[in-house]
């Protein structure tokens, strides 16, 4: 007789930790590679240094900065509970929505109107007002290089299959950025992608994709753009 869902046991690494094992790292982190490290397994100290690098500017309202720090702490504690990674990613995206609402609410308040509801519409309005722009993304060149590496990797895999080889490698010098990669419309790509990711988490998901640091880059960049040029948050209320 096959095992039913009711009889299936939760895997030990997903179950509630015992008091004795709560400080032990989740073994799955051995396979979670940091985008800033050449090594798949990094120490807790390196993980902390990595996520600490995502900093919101002082012009960003304190409540939003605290919200984003919570997302960063969730990522740090994912060292102990691997399934905190999607929780951290979701919370980072909620930080972005929080920032969008606050920024647009102040602009709408000047006319007695309310900003749109929903992350997708908030992103679209921020874009139309040029509060977030392609040319202001600080990681744009890194993302273009990432796309170029992915393109070349797919080409090499096709070559490997057609030639019957078991392995193929290429030097970094072969990665040449194309005009399409350099001019890629990241903003509209993110406007379409981000709400889908957030909604997937919000409605329940078993996703464990190791994309959280890339999401942190996007969110940190966008929030800083929203409040760029503002000396203090109180300027909005003057």
C-alpha positions in Angstrom: 0.0 0.0 0.0 1.4 3.4 -1.0 2.0 6.0 1.7 -0.7 8.6 2.0 -0.1 12.3 2.4 -1.4 12.0 6.0 1.2 9.3 6.8 4.1 11.2 5.2 6.5 12.7 7.7 8.0 16.1 7.4 11.7 16.0 6.6 13.9 16.5 9.6 15.5 19.7 8.2 12.0 21.2 7.6 10.6 20.3 11.0 10.5 22.5 14.1 14.0 22.5 15.6 14.7 21.1 19.0 16.1 23.5 21.6 19.4 21.6 21.3 19.7 22.0 17.5 18.3 25.5 17.0 21.8 27.0 16.5 23.0 24.4 14.0 23.2 25.6 10.3 20.8 24.1 7.8 22.7 21.5 5.8 21.1 22.7 2.6 23.1 25.9 2.8 26.1 23.8 1.5 24.3 24.0 -1.9 23.2 27.6 -1.7 25.8 29.7 -3.7 26.1 33.4 -3.0 26.1 35.6 -6.1 29.1 37.4 -4.5 31.1 34.3 -3.7 32.9 31.7 -5.8 32.3 29.1 -3.2 29.0 27.3 -2.7 29.4 27.1 1.1 30.2 30.2 3.0 30.5 31.0 6.6 27.9 32.8 8.6 30.2 35.8 8.9 30.5 36.1 5.1 26.8 35.8 4.8 26.4 38.6 7.2 28.9 40.8 5.3 27.1 40.1 2.0 23.6 41.1 3.1 25.0 44.0 5.1 26.1 45.5 1.8 22.5 46.3 0.9 22.0 49.8 2.4 19.2 52.2 2.0 20.0 55.9 1.9 19.3 58.1 4.9 16.7 59.9 2.8 14.5 56.8 2.9 12.0 57.0 5.7 13.0 55.2 8.9 10.0 52.9 8.9 11.0 51.6 5.4 14.6 51.2 6.4 13.6 49.2 9.4 11.3 47.0 7.3 14.1 46.3 4.9 16.5 45.5 7.7 14.0 42.9 8.8 14.2 41.3 5.4 18.0 41.3 5.7 17.8 39.6 9.1 15.5 36.9 7.7 18.2 36.2 5.1 20.9 36.0 7.7 18.8 33.6 9.8 18.2 31.4 6.8 21.7 30.1 7.7 19.9 28.1 10.3 16.5 27.6 8.5 16.9 27.3 4.8 13.2 28.0 4.1 13.7 31.5 5.5 15.1 32.4 2.0 11.7 32.8 0.3 10.4 34.5 3.4 13.3 37.0 3.2 12.7 37.5 -0.5 9.0 38.0 0.0 9.6 40.5 2.9 12.1 42.5 0.7 9.4 42.8 -2.0 6.9 44.0 0.6 9.5 46.6 1.7 9.5 47.8 -1.9 5.7 48.0 -2.0 5.8 49.9 1.4 8.3 52.4 -0.1 6.2 52.9 -3.3 3.0 53.6 -1.3 4.7 56.0 1.0 6.4 57.9 -1.8 3.4 58.1 -4.1 1.0 58.8 -1.2 2.8 62.0 -0.5 2.7 63.1 -4.2 -1.0 62.2 -4.4 -1.7 64.0 -1.1 -0.8 67.3 -2.8 -4.0 66.9 -4.9 -6.1 65.1 -2.3 -6.0 61.8 -4.2 -4.9 58.3 -3.2 -2.2 56.3 -5.0 -3.2 53.2 -6.9 -3.6 49.9 -5.1 -1.5 46.9 -5.9 2.2 46.5 -6.5 2.0 46.4 -10.3 0.1 49.7 -10.5 2.4 51.3 -8.0 5.4 50.3 -10.0 3.9 51.6 -13.2 3.0 55.0 -11.7 6.5 55.3 -10.2 7.9 54.6 -13.6 5.6 57.1 -15.4 6.7 59.7 -12.9 10.3 58.8 -13.6 10.9 58.1 -9.9 12.5 54.8 -11.0 14.4 54.7 -14.3 16.6 52.3 -16.2 19.6 54.7 -16.4 19.6 55.0 -12.6 20.0 51.3 -11.8 23.5 51.0 -10.2 23.8 47.3 -11.0 22.7 47.6 -14.6 26.1 46.6 -16.0 26.3 43.6 -13.7 22.9 42.4 -14.8 23.9 42.9 -18.5 27.0 40.8 -17.9 24.8 38.1 -16.2 22.6 37.9 -19.3 25.6 37.7 -21.6 27.1 34.9 -19.6 23.8 33.0 -19.7 23.5 33.5 -23.5 27.1 32.2 -24.0 26.5 29.3 -21.7 23.5 28.2 -23.7 25.5 28.5 -26.9 28.3 26.4 -25.4 25.8 23.7 -24.2 24.4 23.5 -27.7 27.9 23.1 -29.1 28.7 20.4 -26.5 25.5 18.5 -27.4 26.1 18.7 -31.2 29.7 17.7 -30.9 29.0 14.8 -28.6 31.4 16.2 -25.9 30.8 15.5 -22.2 32.3 18.8 -21.0 33.0 22.2 -22.4 34.5 25.4 -20.8 35.3 28.9 -22.0 37.4 31.8 -20.7 35.8 35.0 -19.3 37.2 36.9 -22.3 34.7 35.2 -24.6 31.8 37.0 -22.8 31.1 40.0 -25.0 28.2 42.3 -24.3 25.8 42.9 -27.2 23.8 46.1 -27.8 20.7 44.3 -26.8 22.2 43.3 -23.4 23.6 46.8 -22.8 20.2 48.5 -23.6 18.0 45.9 -22.0 14.8 47.4 -20.5 15.3 46.2 -16.9 12.6 48.5 -15.5 9.7 47.1 -17.5 11.1 43.6 -17.1 11.0 44.1 -13.3 7.6 45.8 -13.4 6.2 42.6 -15.0 8.2 40.1 -13.0 8.2 41.5 -9.4 4.4 41.4 -8.8 4.3 37.7 -10.0 7.0 36.7 -7.6 5.4 38.6 -4.7 2.0 37.2 -5.5 3.4 33.7 -5.7 4.7 33.9 -2.2 1.7 35.8 -0.8 -0.7 33.0 -2.0 1.4 30.2 -0.7 4.3 28.5 -2.5 6.9 25.8 -2.1 9.4 27.7 -4.2 13.0 27.5 -3.0 14.9 29.3 -5.8 18.1 30.9 -4.6 17.2 34.3 -6.1 16.9 36.3 -2.9 20.2 38.3 -3.2 19.3 39.4 -6.7 15.9 40.5 -5.4 17.7 42.4 -2.7 19.7 44.2 -5.3 16.6 45.2 -7.2 14.6 46.3 -4.2 17.5 48.3 -2.6 18.2 50.0 -5.9 14.6 50.9 -6.5 13.9 52.2 -3.0 17.0 54.4 -3.1 15.8 55.8 -6.5 12.4 56.6 -5.1 13.9 58.9 -2.5 16.9 60.1 -4.4 17.8 63.8 -4.0 15.7 64.1 -0.8 17.8 65.4 2.1 15.3 64.2 4.8 11.9 62.7 4.8 10.5 65.7 6.6 11.0 67.7 3.3 7.9 66.0 2.0 5.8 67.5 4.7 7.1 71.0 4.4 
